[in-house]
Amino acid sequence: MFVAGQKDMQQMDQYTIEKLGLPGIVLMENAGAKVAEEVNAAAKGINSKIVVLA
């Protein structure tokens, strides 16, 4: 598994925005949607509030 650090992530975001033409806001929307999807999957059957700090 690869875990990206801050500098790695900045470089990947910059490449995606500048070279591939995907706006930064779309990257953030996709990231937020994926986090919500994973939290929902992990919390199936749990009846409690979940807070995500980023």
C-alpha positions as MATLAB code, in Angstrom:
seq = 'MFVAGQKDMQQMDQYTIEKLGLPGIVLMENAGAKVAEEVNAAAKGINSKIVVLA';
ca = [
       0.000    0.000    0.000;
       1.226    3.522   -0.814;
       0.540    6.303    1.678;
       1.112    9.759    0.205;
       2.609   12.466    2.362;
       1.726   16.139    2.100;
       4.345   16.925   -0.545;
       3.422   13.855   -2.610;
      -0.257   14.775   -2.513;
       0.456   18.378   -3.519;
       2.457   17.167   -6.518;
      -0.273   14.733   -7.554;
      -2.962   17.398   -7.196;
      -0.893   19.900   -9.180;
      -0.326   17.374  -11.969;
      -4.020   16.474  -12.105;
      -5.116   20.116  -12.190;
      -2.505   21.420  -14.630;
      -1.866   18.462  -16.943;
      -5.183   16.636  -16.890;
      -7.387   19.723  -16.553;
      -9.468   18.514  -13.627;
     -10.398   21.468  -11.380;
      -9.257   21.383   -7.755;
     -12.833   21.717   -6.516;
     -13.698   18.472   -8.326;
     -10.775   16.732   -6.618;
     -12.076   17.849   -3.221;
     -15.650   16.839   -4.032;
     -14.470   13.389   -5.112;
     -12.336   13.007   -1.991;
     -15.219   13.999    0.287;
     -17.619   11.662   -1.476;
     -15.196    8.751   -1.136;
     -14.663    9.421    2.577;
     -18.438    9.505    3.114;
     -18.822    6.263    1.150;
     -16.149    4.484    3.204;
     -17.520    5.759    6.525;
     -21.030    4.635    5.584;
     -19.734    1.183    4.652;
     -17.732    0.857    7.876;
     -20.617    2.092   10.036;
     -23.341   -0.215    8.729;
     -25.515   -1.245   11.641;
     -23.989    1.283   14.020;
     -26.446    3.779   15.386;
     -24.258    6.712   16.379;
     -22.973   10.029   15.120;
     -19.714   10.149   13.196;
     -17.445   13.170   12.920;
     -14.702   13.449   10.294;
     -12.018   16.063   10.821;
      -9.769   16.876    7.913;
];
